[in-house]
Amino acid sequence: MKARISVLLKFRAFYRLLRHRPYRMSRGEAVRTVFRLSAMHPRISTALIEWYDYGSANYLRYGGVSFRELVEQQNVPPLLAFVELDNLRKKEK
């Protein structure tokens, strides 16, 4: 719950990131993505806040895929990498 509140408090900052490069989302897409970020598993939300505040979330891994691999090797933008990891977490269940 604490991580979700933190994501919602950073709503404006995430929204601005999503509206600009490399994401370039429409207003609606950006708003939906921010709400999706706020609804992620607490471990992923906590990593998202750590990434935003400190620039690192390298320890996060689901389905044999790490945050670092998504961002550095597959060139997935960081916020979308968190969404993808949450999707992988849901598939693992």
Secondary structure as UniProt FT lines:
FT   HELIX           2..9
FT   HELIX           11..19
FT   TURN            21..23
FT   HELIX           27..38
FT   HELIX           42..54
FT   TURN            58..59
FT   STRAND          61..62
FT   TURN            63..64
FT   STRAND          65..66
FT   HELIX           67..68
FT   HELIX           69..73
FT   HELIX           78..92
//
